[in-house]
Amino acid sequence: MRQIVLDTETTGLEAELGHRVIEIGGVELLDRRLTGSHYHQYLNPERDIDEAAQEVHGISLRDLADKPRFADVAEDFLDFVSGAELVIHNAPFDVGFLDAELARLGTGRRLADVCTVTDSLAIARNRHPGQKNNLDALCRRYGIDNSSRDLHGALLDAEILADVYLLLTGGQPTLFEDGESFDPSAVDLRGIARIDDASGLPVIRASEAELAAHAAWLSELDSADEPAIWRRLLTQ
């Protein structure tokens, strides 16, 4: 599976009011592993940047004076994301801006024509309801170092989001590749010999701290609909 974790920076918050994309950053995942391939481009928006937006990303119009327009890089960008699943935090915002940029080209193309989109914010809200789920909050929750993130930047945020997404979706949904439902009660554990019954083998038992850490990890694997498979096995 090829995925592109993507982020953008813009001149303001409303694409419908003519605000433009000024930076695109994306990193490639192949079978949930970073490949080292990425896309990064600053863009000349040909319009002013809102002061509030500039305070967020620190990019001024002067910084972009010699950068290409979106029309100049559109084909390269579409080639990079074509056929992939885009992973975007608060996807409607970024997709709305990118679709507005594509609409200005007059070709009738939209992102949905070349790739699919997954909103990692929606996943986070489902997994952690009632909690803050912005990128900074998720970094704190999952122990990801984002100390270099004094200002927002599309490529840096995409790299951080990739780490967050892999942990956010790292639970094991099934023990079996065919995806069939699994009933732990159907497993007969009575015939499995206990390690401490085997003569001469040392038995190293988990400490209280290790048991607590294991329980915490199982809580991370729990989904909104059902507990982790290993927790169901332990309750037999």
C-alpha distance (Angstrom), angle and dihedral (degrees) to the residues before:
residue distance angle dihedral
M1 . . .
R2 3.81 . .
Q3 3.80 116.4 .
I4 3.79 131.4 176.8
V5 3.80 116.8 -154.9
L6 3.79 102.9 -150.7
D7 3.79 140.7 -171.7
T8 3.80 135.9 171.7
E9 3.79 138.0 -163.1
T10 3.79 120.4 -147.8
T11 3.81 143.8 -170.1
G12 3.81 91.2 -111.5
L13 3.76 144.6 -23.4
E14 3.81 104.0 -84.7
A15 3.78 120.2 68.5
E16 3.79 89.1 -178.7
L17 3.82 89.3 62.6
G18 3.78 91.9 57.2
H19 3.79 100.1 -93.6
R20 3.78 114.4 153.3
V21 3.80 142.1 -146.1
I22 3.82 112.7 -103.5
E23 3.82 101.3 174.0
I24 3.80 135.8 25.2
G25 3.79 123.5 -170.9
G26 3.78 128.1 176.9
V27 3.81 136.8 167.0
E28 3.80 125.1 -159.9
L29 3.80 126.1 -123.9
L30 3.79 120.4 -169.7
D31 3.80 114.0 -168.7
R32 3.82 87.8 -15.6
R33 3.80 94.2 -53.8
L34 3.79 126.0 113.6
T35 3.79 108.6 -115.5
G36 3.80 98.3 -167.1
S37 3.79 90.5 -116.9
H38 3.78 114.4 124.5
Y39 3.79 144.3 162.7
H40 3.81 121.9 -137.3
Q41 3.77 128.3 168.2
Y42 3.81 136.6 161.2
L43 3.80 114.4 -151.0
N44 3.79 136.1 -155.0
P45 3.83 103.9 -126.4
E46 3.81 94.6 -165.6
R47 3.79 89.3 -136.8
D48 3.81 140.1 71.9
I49 3.81 122.7 -75.6
D50 3.79 117.4 -127.5
E51 3.79 112.8 -112.4
A52 3.81 91.7 -127.8
A53 3.80 91.2 52.9
Q54 3.79 91.9 48.2
E55 3.81 89.8 53.6
V56 3.81 88.3 57.5
H57 3.81 100.4 47.8
G58 3.81 102.9 17.5
I59 3.82 93.7 -135.0
S60 3.80 116.7 137.7
L61 3.78 129.4 -163.1
R62 3.80 88.1 -114.0
D63 3.83 88.9 59.7
L64 3.81 89.4 56.9
A65 3.79 101.0 42.7
D66 3.82 94.0 104.8
K67 3.83 97.0 36.5
P68 3.82 123.8 108.4
R69 3.78 123.4 -100.6
F70 3.80 120.2 -112.0
A71 3.80 89.5 -106.5
D72 3.81 88.8 60.2
V73 3.82 94.4 56.4
A74 3.80 102.3 28.6
E75 3.81 95.7 104.9
D76 3.82 93.3 48.5
F77 3.80 90.4 48.9
L78 3.79 93.7 48.3
D79 3.80 90.7 47.5
F80 3.81 90.0 54.3
V81 3.81 95.7 50.8
S82 3.81 98.4 34.2
G83 3.79 113.1 124.4
A84 3.80 93.7 4.5
E85 3.77 133.3 113.7
L86 3.81 108.3 -115.3
V87 3.80 115.0 -142.6
I88 3.81 109.8 -158.6
H89 3.80 131.3 167.8
N90 3.81 106.6 -126.6
A91 3.78 89.1 2.5
P92 3.84 98.4 -171.1
F93 3.81 89.5 66.4
D94 3.82 97.3 52.5
V95 3.80 95.0 36.1
G96 3.80 90.3 50.6
F97 3.80 90.9 54.3
L98 3.79 95.1 44.3
D99 3.79 92.1 47.3
A100 3.81 88.9 50.4
E101 3.81 89.5 52.9
L102 3.81 90.7 49.2
A103 3.81 90.7 48.1
R104 3.81 89.7 57.9
L105 3.80 88.5 61.4
G106 3.81 90.3 63.4
T107 3.81 94.4 -135.8
G108 3.79 95.9 116.4
R109 3.81 91.8 -126.4
R110 3.81 124.3 140.7
L111 3.79 131.7 -174.7
A112 3.80 89.5 -106.1
D113 3.80 88.1 64.0
V114 3.81 93.2 65.1
C115 3.82 106.8 25.3
T116 3.79 146.1 7.2
V117 3.80 125.0 -108.7
T118 3.82 131.0 -139.0
D119 3.80 119.9 -168.7
S120 3.81 108.3 -141.8
L121 3.82 89.9 -169.1
A122 3.81 90.0 62.0
I123 3.82 89.4 49.8
A124 3.82 90.8 49.9
R125 3.81 92.9 48.6
N126 3.79 90.5 50.9
R127 3.81 91.9 48.3
H128 3.81 96.6 41.4
P129 3.82 106.5 27.6
G130 3.78 117.0 -171.5
Q131 3.81 93.4 16.1
K132 3.78 133.2 104.1
N133 3.78 108.5 -89.2
N134 3.78 104.8 178.5
L135 3.78 116.5 126.0
D136 3.81 95.1 -96.6
A137 3.82 92.1 50.5
L138 3.80 91.7 48.7
C139 3.80 90.9 49.6
R140 3.80 89.7 54.9
R141 3.81 91.8 45.9
Y142 3.80 94.1 50.5
G143 3.80 97.7 36.6
I144 3.82 96.0 -114.1
D145 3.80 117.1 157.7
N146 3.80 109.6 -124.9
S147 3.81 96.0 158.5
S148 3.81 90.0 126.6
R149 3.81 90.1 61.9
D150 3.81 101.5 93.7
L151 3.81 88.8 137.0
H152 3.77 130.3 21.3
G153 3.79 115.0 -99.8
A154 3.79 124.6 175.2
L155 3.81 98.6 -131.2
L156 3.81 95.0 40.3
D157 3.80 91.2 47.8
A158 3.82 90.6 48.1
E159 3.82 90.6 52.4
I160 3.82 91.6 48.9
L161 3.80 91.7 45.2
A162 3.80 90.2 52.8
D163 3.82 89.5 59.0
V164 3.80 91.2 45.6
Y165 3.81 93.3 47.5
L166 3.81 93.9 50.7
L167 3.82 90.8 52.6
L168 3.79 93.1 40.2
T169 3.79 91.7 55.0
G170 3.79 97.6 31.7
G171 3.80 96.4 108.8
Q172 3.81 117.9 115.4
P173 3.82 106.8 -119.5
T174 3.79 95.6 -171.1
L175 3.76 142.2 5.5
F176 3.78 91.7 -136.6
E177 3.80 130.6 65.2
D178 3.80 93.9 -139.4
G179 3.81 90.6 65.1
E180 3.80 94.7 -128.7
S181 3.79 117.0 155.0
F182 3.79 116.1 -94.0
D183 3.79 126.8 -143.5
P184 3.83 111.4 -159.3
S185 3.81 91.2 -164.5
A186 3.81 88.6 66.2
V187 3.81 91.5 65.4
D188 3.82 113.2 94.3
L189 3.80 107.3 -147.6
R190 3.81 95.8 172.9
G191 3.81 93.5 91.3
I192 3.81 94.6 52.5
A193 3.80 110.8 100.9
R194 3.79 116.5 -129.0
I195 3.78 115.1 -120.9
D196 3.79 92.7 -128.7
D197 3.83 89.4 57.8
A198 3.81 90.3 63.9
S199 3.78 111.0 93.8
G200 3.77 116.9 -119.8
L201 3.80 97.9 10.0
P202 3.82 115.3 122.5
V203 3.80 116.2 -124.3
I204 3.80 115.8 -145.2
R205 3.77 110.2 -172.8
A206 3.79 124.6 -157.9
S207 3.79 116.9 -100.7
E208 3.80 122.2 -124.3
A209 3.82 89.1 -102.5
E210 3.81 91.6 51.5
L211 3.81 91.8 48.0
A212 3.82 89.8 50.6
A213 3.81 91.2 49.1
H214 3.81 90.0 49.8
A215 3.80 91.1 50.4
A216 3.80 90.1 50.3
W217 3.81 90.6 51.5
L218 3.81 90.8 50.4
S219 3.81 88.0 53.3
E220 3.81 88.5 55.2
L221 3.81 89.6 51.8
D222 3.81 93.1 50.2
S223 3.78 112.2 104.9
A224 3.78 127.0 -150.0
D225 3.80 90.4 -102.2
E226 3.78 105.0 41.6
P227 3.80 142.9 1.5
A228 3.79 123.3 -96.8
I229 3.80 114.7 -78.3
W230 3.80 92.1 -117.7
R231 3.82 91.3 55.1
R232 3.80 89.8 53.7
L233 3.79 90.4 50.5
L234 3.80 92.2 50.6
T235 3.80 92.0 54.6
Q236 3.81 93.0 61.5
